[in-house]
Amino acid sequence: MALPKSPKYAKFSGDQTFETNKDGNFKILLAIVTILSLVTRFWNIQSPAEVVFDEVHFGKFASQLIRREYFFDVHPPLGRLLLAFIGWLVGYDGHYNFTSIGEDYIENNVPYISMRSYNALLGACVPILVLKSLRELGASLPACAVGAALALFDNALVCQSRLILLDSPLVLFCIFAHYAWIKFYNYRREPFSIRWWIWLSLTGFGLGLAMGIKMVGLLTVAVIGLAVLMDLWRLMDLKLGLTLTNVAKHFMARALLLIALPVAMYLIYFVIHFAVLTNSGTGDWMMTPTFQSTLKGNRMAGDSIPVFYGANVTIKHYDTHAFLHSHAQFYPLRHSDGKVSSQGQQVTGYPHRDENNTFQILPENQKLWASIASPESEHIPVLEKDRVVFRHVSTGALLLTHDVASPLTRTNQEVACFKLGTSKKPDSFYTFILQPEKKSTGDNPQIVSLGVRFKIYHDETGVSLKTYKSALPSWGFGQMEVNGERKASKSLLWFFEDVRNVVRKKPMPKAKGRDDGIAKPGFFAKFSELLARMIASNSELTKVHPYMTPAYEWPFVTRGVSYWQDKAQKQIYLIGNPIGWWFVLAAMIFLGTFLFIQMMASRRRVYLVNRSLLRWVHSAGGFVALAWAMHYIPFMFMGRSLFLHHYLPALVFSFILAGLAYDFCVKTVVEANNQTADDDNQREQDDTAQSTATAKNDEHLKKRPKSPKLPFRPVSTSLAKPSKRAKNPKSVWYITISLIVIFMVTFIFFAPMSYGDTSLTREQIASRKWLNTWEYQYSTAKKKSSDQKDKPIPPPQAQEAMDHGLPEVNAKDAQAATDNAPPEIS
């Protein structure tokens, strides 16, 4: 059973009968907003011709994608794929690595203008969608203009959309998904029509795009998901006359296009990601050896090497990718908790390749050691469950574990190295058993490198060696603790990464009983591993950054982020349009307060405004308020480092909500004025009729009292629907134009901080510092005395590990990074 079609101007709630605007006026406004959006986003986009803020990361990712070198990032791949595609499209070969902020693009022959223009084009679409969203929600032309102006003249949105970053596509795709849902909802009375299917499909398409840029896109999915549940609940109402079969069809349509389609799109992004990144790169070390085995040039992609007694080996922990490591330093006599150590040679986990990672594997029988050291001796393979001894090559000490508490995990055993005869423990304490994770089908198969994971089990004490990401104190150089763990877990697994024959002249024979190399994982194994790593790394981004801000401060514009500066006193500082943001905050507070008062008054059947207007603001405003809250409030509970630009998706919804709040005021005043005029006309007619009746029969009539002229009139019953001939008075347009001019003037005033193309004097910079918490560069107007020194302002720096899971790389680790090793833990 089809529902009746909605009237032409009934937007979103179905009860609102205000005529929005004539199409001609709206098209003129749309054209103006489009032109100004393009101008503000593309203005002087070539400046600065240097790397700015997180272009360090996202530009580098684009280069690595073009070179097809694997890297790791905490965000889904779509945003980086699009940036790389634009670069590839204009002929960029990915030769530049975007090493640091301030490096010159022109000298390095980087097509940065094309890559920035892509983001600018997407950013220019945001004010347009704000305008069209307000239109579809039933807002008047002045309200549409105010909402669009807030997005058009916002310094933060303009600044962020002019750089090689991910926020422009993220904001655009989030608002596009909501706009498509609003359009779909406005066709809810035309179920299964062509337009109904198109906008439902575009909603799912928008969700898939938003999910592919950043995980914030999942908040968009949550908003649309809640709206879908409420819509399905409405369709279940028997009053609508839908059969259960029809309800099931509605459910299946939404499940197909709002769940299956976005999920399929999300998976396709990773399919493309894995298909492009086939070469070994800087992100290898973040992944498991199984994953690394799929990358060309990675050591894990090679064939397995059989392990023989006397060989030099490196042993790697499967979970943390740290090498079993030892060095000449010893454990301190007492730890910080006062407990005594063995003062043995330290054994740690170290994530870099280093000569101190090398151990020689020997049989338990010490009488065989001399013969094994002979160059003419035969290769004796190491088999499953052999009892072996590990000798540290650099120091000659033997690995052991004993019943001494480990430095950090007091319930586990210390692991140390002692030279033979220097420990009070018997020689059996130097013996370990290699226990493979999976038993081979052959008889006594060999242990091989790469493909076999095993526990290093200590038979004397019943523990297995383990390491984890917990840094030792300064005496341990911040390296990871290795200890003996009794509990069984997958975190106890190790494998031989490298096996070298340094003793015998004969080449090592091929391994028998094992497949060559590590078994290559399929797509879903790689996808699940990368997704888990992204989520885990995202939650670990807690490093302090000089420009991080808590979420509760964002709407107040208390602090920005310094992006870039040069010696000519030019700078880019991410800050919103303060007048616009404070106007939005005031509008939201006003609307929330008014609706709360109305909710309390309605309990006494008192309505301060037209009830159809209330239904509209509850429906349209409630949906947008939900979108704002869902994109903002979750950040208050996140433990990771946060920055002002994380507020941008929620900010756009607050612009729409402010436009609705402004429209609520406009429609309330307009309706009150028209209602008062109607009341005056009605009273005049009543008075005329009353005079005539009085002349005929005066004793049966009473004089009718005049109604007070109040803009908000409490009534005990539903008011009549607002007049369709209600028009916006000139005063509304005067106020609207005044607001837009104020937003524009404030935007222009702060534009030098957003574009970075104008040198300002210290006095000019200081005049733009409206709050002391805005930490501009060069903001001191004049020198102070020696006892009034300025607090040093931190220079612009990329977020580094904040958003991308990328550790710092220093000069010491440059070679290690080239060799696909992780940089040193700080």
N, C-alpha and C positions, 0 to 999 in steps of 0.2 A: 504494500500500500504506500503510494507516494505522498509525501507531505506537500502542502501547498507552497508555492513559490513565495519567497520573501519579497516585500516591496522594494522598490528601487533604492530607497535611502535608508532602509532598516539595516544598520551595520552591527554585526557581532552579537547584540543581545536579542534582536528580534522585536523588542518593545520600543526602541528609540525611534521617534518620528520627527526629530529635528532634521530639516533639510541641510545637508552638509554644505555643498557649494556647487555652483555651476561648473560644468566640465571645462569651459573656456578659461575661467579664472584659475582653476587648479592647474591646467596645462601651462599657463603663463608662469605660475609659481614654480612648477616642476622644471621648466626650462631655465629659470633664473638660478635655482638651486643647483642644477646640473652644471651650468657654466661656472658658477662660483666654486663648486667642489673641485672641478678640474683645475681651475686657476690656483686655488689655495694649496692643492696637493702637488702640482707640477711646477709651481713658481720656483725658479732658480734651483732646480733639482740637482744640477751638477755640482752644487756647493754644499758641503766641502768635498773636495776631490781627494778625501782621505778616509781611511777606515774609521768608522764611528761605532763605539760601544760594542754590542753583540754581533755586528757585522763580522767581527773576528771569528765567531763560531759558525754562523749560518752561511757566510761566504765561503769559509773553509769547507763546510759540509758540501756545498754545491761543487766546489773544485774536486773534492774526493769522489763525489758521485760521477762527475764527468770522467775522472781517471779510473773509475770503477774500483776504488780502494775501500775496503771495509772500515767503517768507523762506528762508534756507539754514541747514541743520543737518547735522552729520556723521553723525547717526543715521538709520536707516530710519524711515519715517513712522508706523508703527502706534501706537507709544506716544503720540505727540502727537495723533493722530487720536482715540484713545480718551479722552484728557484733554479735548479740545475737545468731543467728543460729550457727555461728562458735563456740562460747562459749558453747552452749548446746551440740554441736556435740562432743566436747572433754570432756564432763562430768561435766562442770561447773554448779553449782546450783544457782548462783547469790547471794551468801551470803555476798559478799564484796560490800561496798558502794562507793569506790573511793572517800574518804572524802577530801583529800588535796594532793597537789603536794609534792612529796618526800616520801610518804608512801611506805613501802616495800611490793613488790608483793609476794616474797617467804614466808615471815612470814605470810601473809594472804592467802596463798595457792590459788593463782589466776593463771590460765593458760594464762598468758599474752603473752608468746612467740607464742602460736598458734594464738591468736587474732591479734598480730602484723604481723605474717607471712602472714595472709590473705591479709592485706594491702600491704605488701611488694611484694607479688606475683602480685597483680593488678598494683602496681607501676612499676614493672619490665616490664610490657607489654607496657608502654607508649613509651619508646625509639623505641621499635619494630614497633609500629604503626606509629611513626614519620617517620621511615625509609620506611615503606611500602607505606605511603601516598605520600612521595616524589617520590617514584618509580612510583606510579599510575599517578602522575601529570606529568610524563615525564622527571624527573630530571636525570642528568647523575650520574654515580656511585660516583665520588668525592663529588658531592652536597649531595647525599644521606648519604654519610659517615659523612660530616660536620654537617648536620641537626641532624642525630642520635647521634653524639658525644655531641652536645649541650644539648640534653635531657639526655643522658647517664651520663654525668659528671656535672650535675647541682646540687649543694649542697642543694638548696631549695627543689627540687623534691625528692631527696634522703632522706633528713631529714623528710619530711612530709609523705613519704610512709613507714616509719619504725615505726610509732606510731599508736595507736588506735584512728584514726581520720577519717573524711569523705572525705578528699580531694583526696586520691588515687582513690577511685571508681568514684568520680566526674570527675576528669581529664580524666581518662580512658574512661568513657562512653561518655563524650563530644567528644573526638577525634575519638572514634569508630564510632559514628553517622556520623561524617564528612567523615571518611574513607569509610564507606559503601556507602555514597552518591557519592563520587568520583568514586568508583567501578561501581555503577549503571549508572552514567553518561557516563562512558567509554563504556558501553554496550547500549548506547542510539540508536545505529543503528541496534540493534537486539531486537526491541520492542516485549514484551510479550513472549520472550524466557524464558527458565528455569532460566538461569543466571540472566536475567533482573528481574524476579520476586524475586529471592533469595536476591539480593542486595537491591532491593526496600524494601522488608520485613525487612531485617536487619537494614536498615536506620531507619524505624519506631521503631524497637525494641530498637535500640540505643537511640533514642529520649525518649522512655518510661523509659529507665534506667536512663538517665541523669536527667529527670524531677523528678524522685523519690528520688534523693540524696539531692539536694539543689535546691532552686528556681533559681539559676544561670542556671540550665538546661533549663529554658525557653528562655534564650538567644541563646542556641543551636537550639532550636525550631525556633526562629526568623531567624537565618541564613539559615537553611534548607528551611524554608518557603519562604524566598526571592529568593533562588535559584530555588525552584519549580515554582514560579510565572514567573521567567525569562525563565525557560525551557518551560512552557506552552505557553508563548508568542511566543517563537521560533517555536513551533509546529503549531501555528495558521497561520504561513506564507504559503501563497498559493503556493510558489515555491516548498515546500516539497511534495505537491500533496496529503496531507491527507484530507479526507472528514471530515465533522463536526462530523459524527458518531465516526470516529477513534479518533478525538480530545476528544470527550466526554468519550471514553473508557480510554484514558490516564488520564483524569481528575479524573474519578471514581477510577482508580487504586491507584492514589496518595492520594486521599481523604480517601480511605479505610485504606491504610497501613501507611500513614504519619499523619493522624489525628485521625481516629477511634481507631487504634491499640494503639498508645501512651496514649490516654485518657483512654481506657479500662484498660491498665496496671496501670495507675496512680490510678484509682479507686480501683483496686484490692489490691494495697498496703494498702489503708486505710481499706478495708474490713478485711484484715489480722490483721492490727493494732488494730482495735476495737475487733476482735475476740480473740486476745491474751490478751489485757489489759482489763480484766473484773473486777479486784479488785480495791478497793479504794487505792489511793496513793498520792504522794506529789503534783501532778498536778491537783487535783480535783478542787481546788479553782479558777483556771483560767477559768473554764467552768461554764456554767449556771446551775442552779439547775435542770433544765430538763435533761441536759446531765448527771449530777452527779447521777441522779436517776437510771441510767443504771449500776452503779458500785457497786459491792458487798461490803458491809461494810460501805458505805457512808450513812450519816444520811438522805440524800435526797431519798435513796432507800427504806426507811421505809414507813409504813402506815401513812395516815393523822391522826392527832389528833384534835378533836373538841376544839374550843376556847370557854371558859366559863369566865364569869365575876369573877374577883378575882384571876384568874390564873396569874402566872408569865410567861412572854413571851419574846422571843428575836425576833427582827424584822430585816430582812435582805433585802438590796437593790438588786433588780434582776440583774441589769447591772454590778454594780461594786463589788457585793458580800460583801459589807461592812455592818456591823451592825449599827443600830441606837444606839448611844452611848452618855453618858453624864458622867461628873465627877464633883468634888467639886470646880473646878476652874471656874473663871468668865471671861467674855469678858472685855478687857481693856476699860477704859473710852473713849479713842480716838484711832482710827485706823491710819494707816500710812498716809492716805490721809486727815487726820484732822477731819473726820466725827465722830460724837458721837454715841456710842453704848448704849444699855440699861443696861449694866453691869450685865446682867442676867447670870445664870449658863450655861456654854458652852454645846452645843449639836453638836456632830461631827459624822462623819462616821469612823468606826474603823474596819479593816479587820481581827482582831483576836477575838477569844472567850475570854470573860472577864466578870467578875461579874458586871461591870458597863454597860454592854449591856442589863441588865435585867430591864424590865418595868412591872408594874402590870396594867392590863386592868380593868377599872372601868366604870360603867354606868354614863350617864350624870347627873342623879338625885343623888345628894349627900346624900339624906336621906336613900338611899339603901346601902350605903357603909358599915355601921355598921352591917347590917344583912348579907351581903355577907361575911364579915370577920368571921362569926360564923362557927365553924367546923361542926355543924349540919345542916347548910343551904343546900338547894337544888342547883343543878347546873343550872344556868341560861345561856343559850347559847347566844353567840354573833351572830347576824344575819346581813345579807347584809344591808347596809345603816343605821346601828345603829349609834347613836351619842355616842361616847365613850371618855373617859379621860385616859391618860397614866401617871402613877406616877412612877418616877424613884425610884427603890427599895432602892438603896444605900443611897440616899440623901433625899428621901421623897418629892422632888420637882415635880411639874406638868409641862408637856410639853405644850408649846404654841408657836404661831407665831404672829407677830404684824407688824405694818407699820413702822419698823425701818430697815434701809438698812443693808443687810448682809455684813460681813467683806470683802469678795472678789468680789462678784457679786452685784454691787451697785443697779442694777435694780430689784433685788429679795429681799425678806423679811428675816430678821433675825429670826432664830429659837432658842429658849432658854428654860430654866426651871426656874420656880419660885415656891417657897412654897406658899401654899394657903394663901391669904391675904397680901402678900408682893408686889404684882404687882398692878399698878394703873388701870389695865384693868379689866373689869367685868368678872365674872366667865365663861361667855359664850366663852371667848377666849381660855379656856382650852379644849374646845370640838372639836373633829374631827369626820368626817364621813368616814367610810370604804367603798370605791366604787370599787367592784371587776371588773377586766378587762372584764370578761365574765359573763353574767347573767346566773343564774341557771334556769333550767326548772321547778323546784319545787316552792312551796309557802314559801317565807321567809326562804330560806335555811341557814344553819349555815355557818359561816366562819370556815375553817379548816386550819391546818398548811400544809406547803409544796405545796399542790395542788392548792391553790387559790392565785392569784396575785391581788393586789388592790392598789388604790391610797389612801393616807392619806390626805383627803381633809379638808381644814379649811373653814367652812361656813362663818364665820364673815368677812374674808378678801378675799375669793375666790382664794386661792392659794393651791397648793399641795406640800408636802414635797419632796425634791430632794437632792441627793448627787452626787458627781462626783469626778474624780481623780485630784483634785486641792488641794495642801497641804496648810494648815493654817500656819501662822508664828510661831515662837518659843513659843509664849504664848499659842498656840493651839497644841503644841507638834508635829507639822507636820502632824496631822491627817486631814482627808478630811472634807471640808465644807459641812454643811447641811443648806439648805435655802428653802424659799417658792417660788415656780415658778407658774406663771399664765398661761403660754403657755402649751397647751396640747401636750404631747409626751410620747413615751414608756419608757423614762428614769425616769418616775415618779412612776414606779411600785415597790411594796414591797411585802414581804410575811412573814408569821410567820414561823420561822425555828423550834423553840422549844416551847412547852407549858407544864408547870409543875403545878400540883395541890399541892399547899403548904398549903392550908387552910382546905379543907374538908376531912373528913374521908372516904366518899364514893368515890369509883373509878369513873373516868369520863366515861360516856357512849360512845358508838360508834357514830361517826358522821352520820347524816342522810341527804340525798339530795345531797351528793357528792360522787364521786368515791374515792376509797382508794388510797392515794399516788398521786404522780405526774405521769401524762401520759407519758409513755416511748416513746421517739422519735425514728423514723426509721433511716435507714442508711444515707439517703441523708440529713436529718435534722442535724444529728451529723457531717457529712462530711462538710456541708456548714458552720456550726458553728465553727468547728475546723479550717477550711481554713481561714475564716474571722479573727479568733483570731491570727493565724500564721502571716497573712499579717499585721495586726495592730501592733502586738508585734515587728515584724521585723522593722517597720518604727519608733518604739519608742526606738530602741537601740542606744541611743545617749550619754550614759554615757562615760565619759572620761576615757581612759585606758592609762597607761604610755607608751605603745608600739604601739599605733595606728598611722597610717600614711595616709596622703591624697593620692588619686589615682594618681595624676599627678607626684608624686615622685617615683612610683614603678619601671618604666623602668630604672631609674638611680641608683637603689640599694642604696639609700641614708640612709636607716634605716632598721633594722631587728627586730626580736622579740626574747626576752630571754625566752626560754622554761623551762630550768631546770639547777640546779647547785648543787654541793655537797661541802663538806668541803675539799676535796682533790684537789680543783681547776679544777675539771671537769665541763663542762657545755655544754648545747645544745643551740645554737643560730641560729634561722632561718635566713639565708642569702643566696642569690643566688650566683652562680659562677660569680664574678664581671667581669672577662675578657669575659666570655661567654655572659653575659647580655649586656655589652658595645659593643661587636662585633655585636650582634643582632641589637642593636639600630643604630649603624653606617651603617649596611647593609640595614636596612629599610629606613634610611634617604637617602642613596645613590640611592636606587632603586626608591624611590619617586621623588627625585630631577631629576634623569635622565629621568623618564617618563614624568615629567612636561616639561622639556626642549624639549623632543621629541614631545610632544603634540603641543608646540608652533611652533616648526620647521615644523611639518607636515602641518601647515596652509600655508606654502610656498612650499609645496610638496617636502620637504627635509627630508630624512630618514637617521638617523645616523647609524642604524643597519639593518639587514635583516628584512623585513616586516613580514615574517612568524614567526620569532623569537619574534617580537613585539606582534603578535596575540597570541602566546603562553603565553607570560608573562602577557598580559592583562587578558587572560582567567584564567590560573592557579593561577597567583599571585593575580589577582583581587578577586577570591573566597577566598583565604586564608587571604588576607588583610581584607576582609569583616568579616570573622570569628574572626580575632584578634580584630578589632574595635568594633564589637558587644559584645564581651566578656570583653572589657576594658572600652570604653567610657561611658557606662551607670553608672559606679561607680563614675564618676566625678560629677554626678548630684544627688547622694544619700546623704541624710542628716544623715544617720546612721554612727556609728563608723566603720572604715575600717582598715584592717591589710594587711600586705604584702602577706599572703597566699591567699587572695582574687584574686590576680593577676595570680595565677598558671594556670587556664584554658587558659587565653589569652596568657600567656607565651609560652605554648606549640605551639600555632599557630604562634607565632613570631619566634620560632625555625624553623618551616617549611618555613615560609616566608623568613627567612635569608638563608636557604638552596636554595630556588629558586633564591634569589638575587645573591648568589654565583654562581649558575649554569648559570645565565644570563651572568655574567662576563666571565665564562669559555667558554660558547658557542660563545659568541661574539668574544673573542680572537681566539678561534680555527677556527671559520668560517672566520675571517679576514685573518688568516695565510693561510688557504686553498684557499681562494678566491684570495689572492695575488699570490700564486703559480700557480693557474689556469690562472691568468692574464698574468704571465710571459710566460707560455707555449703558450698561445694564441698569445701574441705579437711576440714570436719567429716564430710561424707558419705564422703570418701575414707578418713579415719582409721577410721571405723566399719567400712567394708568391709575395710580392711587388717587390723584386729584379728580379724575373723571368719576371714579367709583365713589369718592367721598361726596361729591355733589349729589349723587343719586341716593346713596344710603350710608351716611356718615357714621351711624352708630355701630355698623358691623365691621369697620376697618380700623386698624391701628397704624400709626405712622411708623415706617420702616427706618431703623437707625442706619446711618452711613458707616461703611467699613473703613477701618484705618488703612492708610497707604503705607504698607510695610514691605520691604523687599523680601523678607522671609516671614511667611505667615503660617503659624501652627494650625493644622487642621486635624480633625479626628477621623476623616474618611479620605479615600483616595482622591487626589486632585484630578481635574480634567487633563487630558493629554495636551501638551504644549501646542501652541498655534503653529500651523505649517507656514504661515506667512511671517513668522518671526525672522527678523533680519538683524544683522550686527550693526549697532549704531556707530557713528563716526568715532565716538570716544573710545570704543574698543580698538579700532584700527589705529588711533593715535597712540594708545598704550602699547599695542603690538609693535608698531614701528619704532617706538622709543626703546623698547626692550631689545629689539634686533640691533639697533644702532649702538646701544650700550655694549652688547656682546661683541659686535664688530670692532668697536673702538678699543675695547680691552684686549681683543685678539691681536690687533695691530700693534698695540703697546708692548705686548710680550712676544711679538713675532721674531725679533732678533734672537731671542733665546731658543726659539723653535727651529728656525732656519739656519742659524749659525753663519749668516752671510754678511753681518754688519758688525763693525768694530765699535764698541761702546766705551766711553770713558768710565772711570771708576764711579763718578757721580751718577752717570746714567744707569749703570748697573745697580747701584745702591738704591736708586729711586724705584726700581722694579722689585726690590726685596721687601715685599709687604709684610712678610712674617720672618722673624729671626731664624726660624728653622729651615728657610730656603737657603741652601748652602751653595751660592753661586761662586764661580771662580772670579777673581779680581773684584770682589764686592766691597773692599775697604775703600772708603772715599778719601781718606787721608791717613798719613802715618800717625801712629799713637806713640805715647811716651813709652819708655822701656818697661814701666810697671803696668802697662795696659796693652799687653801683647794680644794679638788676635789668636783665636783658636785655629790651628791649622785646618785648612779645608782639604779633604782627600781628593786626589786627582781622579779624573774619569778612569774607570777600569771596567772591563767586561765582567759579566757575572761569573765567569770561569766555571767552577763546579756547581754554582747555584742552580742553573737551569739545564745543564747538559751532561752532568755526570762525568765531567772531564777534569782530571787532576792537573795541578800545575806541573810544568816541565821545566826544569832548570838546565843550566849548561852541562852539569855533570851527567844528566840523563839523556843528552841529545843523541849520543850513540846508541844508548839502550832503546830509545824510541824508534830509531832507524831500524833496529833489529827486532821490532815488534814486541819490545818488552815494556811493561808498565813503568811510569816514572816513579821516582823515589817517594815513599810515604813521608809526609812532613809531620 
